[in-house]
Amino acid sequence: MSLPPILSRLRLPVVAAPMFIVSGPDLVIAQCKAGIVGSFPALNAREAAGEPPRLEAWLTRIEEELDRHNQANPDSPAAPFAVNQIVHKTNARLQRDIEICHRHKVPIWITSLGARPEVNEAAHDCGGITLHDIINVTYARKALEKGADGLIAVAAGAGGHAGPQSPFALVQEIRAFFDGPLLLSGAIATGGAVLAAQAMGADLAYIGSPFIATPEANADPAYKQMICDSGAEDIVTTAAITGISGNYLAPSIRNAGLDPVALGTGDPAQLDFASPGGSGKPKAWSQIWGCGMGIGAVEAVIPVADRVAQLAGEYAAAKARIAAL
Ligand SMILES: Cc1cc2nc3c(=O)[nH]c(=O)nc-3n(C[C@H](O)[C@H](O)[C@H](O)COP(=O)(O)O)c2cc1C
């Protein structure tokens, strides 16, 4: 099956993954202008009580800046953007956020942690497509039954709530029954890894953590630097932080006064998007920093445009290297 046009005209076959707290309009606009799909979780747009919805303001700003860019650069228009909806029972804002995204005709909807037909219907009704993230074939089948257009396979090594499966196993099993849009995530941080994802059978790579180490990301400078200074062995996989398994930077766990090797187990009932850091202290995401295992490739904090240019250069070089074999 061919890719929907909205995903096939990108400079690089890459969708930048939504990241709690980290992804906001500055990051999304820079990603789209650089030619890859930019995205943010709707929940990142938080207003104080009584204020108008910040999500509305963020969408308006993204649309206006990308429009201006497209008028000034008709030969290199920006890539489309995506909004991530956390479809979880503790996300009390879901219905309101769906209505705002529907009104703004958001072109790509990324859904996580639950597949619901009404979210897919809202996206389709305004001309959008939905991509649902999954960690195994059971969830993949459910997402498709509920009407998702495409899948994001979140494999081992991904930042945030990662899956436990090898990308080779996950992609091969999904491709046995699904020939629609398939994105792969988990420790993809070089252009060669983007090409590898395609060689494996995915259509696009889904990349999160490397974009934390950019000036446009909404993250503590120490978090950005820790990513530059760390590698795969500095990542701890644990369910103790939010209740479901995720990958985190061990030095941030130590800085929060905890022992990364003695964290205990987590309880899925802990997961709470009304208070996403969890009720306990220290707080997940703001003090204990999520990160994927691909960051050995990230050596410096550089602008998004440079990171995408680097990925594009590596992607072309990897293609040439493989073609010459
Ligand atoms: C700090 C952080 C926060 C994240 N927050 C979200 C989120 O709010 N919603 C979501 O669907 N995925 C979230 N993710 C997962 C990413 O969307 C993506 O699956 C992951 O970053 C891909 O792996 P990589 O970081 O190795 O590239 C988060 C990841 C990180 C690192």
The ligand as an SDF file (V2000), in Angstrom:
LIG
                    3D

 31 33  0  0  0  0  0  0  0  0999 V2000
   10.9490   12.8650   27.5400 C   0  0  0  0  0  0  0  0  0  0  0  0
    9.9890   12.0750   26.7120 C   0  0  0  0  0  0  0  0  0  0  0  0
    8.6370   12.3090   26.8210 C   0  0  0  0  0  0  0  0  0  0  0  0
    7.7220   11.5850   26.0570 C   0  0  0  0  0  0  0  0  0  0  0  0
    6.4000   11.8950   26.1300 N   0  0  0  0  0  0  0  0  0  0  0  0
    5.5190   11.2820   25.3010 C   0  0  0  0  0  0  0  0  0  0  0  0
    4.1440   11.6900   25.2690 C   0  0  0  0  0  0  0  0  0  0  0  0
    3.7190   12.6060   25.9530 O   0  0  0  0  0  0  0  0  0  0  0  0
    3.3130   11.0370   24.4140 N   0  0  0  0  0  0  0  0  0  0  0  0
    3.7520   10.0160   23.6120 C   0  0  0  0  0  0  0  0  0  0  0  0
    2.9750    9.4800   22.8480 O   0  0  0  0  0  0  0  0  0  0  0  0
    5.0390    9.6200   23.6240 N   0  0  0  0  0  0  0  0  0  0  0  0
    5.9290   10.2420   24.4390 C   0  0  0  0  0  0  0  0  0  0  0  0
    7.2640    9.8750   24.4180 N   0  0  0  0  0  0  0  0  0  0  0  0
    7.6960    8.8010   23.5060 C   0  0  0  0  0  0  0  0  0  0  0  0
    8.0950    9.3840   22.1530 C   0  0  0  0  0  0  0  0  0  0  0  0
    6.9580    9.9040   21.5120 O   0  0  0  0  0  0  0  0  0  0  0  0
    8.7800    8.3230   21.2670 C   0  0  0  0  0  0  0  0  0  0  0  0
    8.0480    7.1290   21.2370 O   0  0  0  0  0  0  0  0  0  0  0  0
   10.1940    8.0190   21.7190 C   0  0  0  0  0  0  0  0  0  0  0  0
   10.8420    9.1970   22.1160 O   0  0  0  0  0  0  0  0  0  0  0  0
   10.9760    7.3640   20.6160 C   0  0  0  0  0  0  0  0  0  0  0  0
   12.2030    6.8710   21.0850 O   0  0  0  0  0  0  0  0  0  0  0  0
   13.5750    7.7270   21.0570 P   0  0  0  0  0  0  0  0  0  0  0  0
   13.4450    8.7380   22.1360 O   0  0  0  0  0  0  0  0  0  0  0  0
   14.6130    6.7040   21.3560 O   0  0  0  0  0  0  0  0  0  0  0  0
   13.7050    8.3480   19.7210 O   0  0  0  0  0  0  0  0  0  0  0  0
    8.1960   10.5790   25.1700 C   0  0  0  0  0  0  0  0  0  0  0  0
    9.5720   10.3510   25.0680 C   0  0  0  0  0  0  0  0  0  0  0  0
   10.4730   11.0850   25.8100 C   0  0  0  0  0  0  0  0  0  0  0  0
   11.9360   10.8330   25.6520 C   0  0  0  0  0  0  0  0  0  0  0  0
  1  2  1  0
  2  3  1  0
  2 30  2  0
  3  4  2  0
  4  5  1  0
  4 28  1  0
  5  6  2  0
  6  7  1  0
  6 13  1  0
  7  8  2  0
  7  9  1  0
  9 10  1  0
 10 11  2  0
 10 12  1  0
 12 13  2  0
 13 14  1  0
 14 15  1  0
 14 28  1  0
 15 16  1  0
 16 17  1  0
 16 18  1  0
 18 19  1  0
 18 20  1  0
 20 21  1  0
 20 22  1  0
 22 23  1  0
 23 24  1  0
 24 25  2  0
 24 26  1  0
 24 27  1  0
 28 29  2  0
 29 30  1  0
 30 31  1  0
M  END
$$$$
